[in-house]
Amino acid sequence: MWIRSQDRKLLADIKAIGAYSIEIRASIGGNRADTGPLGEYESEERAVEVLDEIQESLWDCLNVDENVIAKVYEMPEK
């Protein structure tokens, strides 16, 4: 899944993603060293909420027309 970072400076094909305290971090490459922040939020609860939104977006992408190749999720502001 492609995700654009909150600061709009990164557009990456994400391999894994998680909420760590108030930050959403992603694995961009093939190993753990290739991780980076995608967004920062006011609370851990909000970070998990955004992660839930990303999951929904991924499910939507998987359940659409076969002609759709990719979808880009844009990280929301705080």
Wavefront OBJ file of the C-alpha trace (Angstrom):
o trace
v 0.000 0.000 0.000
v 1.270 3.454 -0.813
v 1.126 6.061 1.957
v 2.014 9.746 1.863
v 3.550 11.117 5.057
v 1.901 13.763 7.191
v 4.519 16.350 6.179
v 3.871 15.340 2.527
v 7.614 14.833 1.912
v 7.475 11.040 1.568
v 5.421 8.764 -0.646
v 6.326 5.137 -0.028
v 5.176 1.603 -0.665
v 4.774 0.458 2.930
v 5.718 -3.075 3.970
v 4.611 -2.865 7.635
v 3.116 -0.137 9.794
v 2.467 0.400 13.486
v 1.464 2.880 16.166
v 4.270 3.540 18.641
v 3.134 5.862 21.395
v 1.980 8.991 19.527
v 3.719 8.185 16.249
v 2.816 6.099 13.214
v 5.990 4.435 11.895
v 6.462 2.297 8.816
v 8.874 -0.220 7.420
v 9.699 1.030 3.968
v 12.414 -1.385 2.869
v 13.085 -5.007 3.435
v 14.553 -4.776 6.937
v 13.846 -3.183 10.306
v 16.488 -0.507 9.782
v 14.420 1.018 6.992
v 11.732 2.528 9.217
v 10.531 6.067 9.435
v 7.798 8.217 10.896
v 4.715 8.890 8.802
v 2.792 11.042 11.262
v 2.640 12.226 14.844
v -0.543 12.733 16.853
v -1.631 14.278 20.143
v -2.216 10.945 21.852
v -1.613 7.232 21.503
v -5.370 6.758 21.122
v -5.408 9.070 18.084
v -2.422 7.233 16.560
v -4.280 3.915 16.905
v -7.397 5.537 15.418
v -5.360 6.604 12.363
v -3.933 3.080 12.102
v -7.545 1.805 12.079
v -8.309 4.219 9.211
v -5.318 2.896 7.266
v -6.568 -0.659 7.797
v -10.020 0.308 6.480
v -8.444 1.965 3.470
v -6.424 -1.172 2.770
v -9.529 -3.359 2.971
v -11.349 -0.975 0.630
v -8.462 -1.235 -1.817
v -8.533 -5.042 -1.707
v -12.298 -5.171 -2.226
v -12.583 -2.957 -5.308
v -12.512 -3.524 -9.015
v -9.615 -5.687 -10.230
v -8.509 -2.882 -12.555
v -7.386 -0.750 -9.605
v -3.632 -1.181 -9.212
v -2.879 0.915 -6.137
v -4.363 3.410 -3.749
v -2.533 6.139 -1.865
v -3.492 6.849 1.739
v -2.638 10.363 2.922
v -1.801 10.722 6.601
v -4.238 13.130 8.312
v -3.135 16.181 10.250
v -2.958 15.965 14.031
l 1 2 3 4 5 6 7 8 9 10 11 12 13 14 15 16 17 18 19 20 21 22 23 24 25 26 27 28 29 30 31 32 33 34 35 36 37 38 39 40 41 42 43 44 45 46 47 48 49 50 51 52 53 54 55 56 57 58 59 60 61 62 63 64 65 66 67 68 69 70 71 72 73 74 75 76 77 78
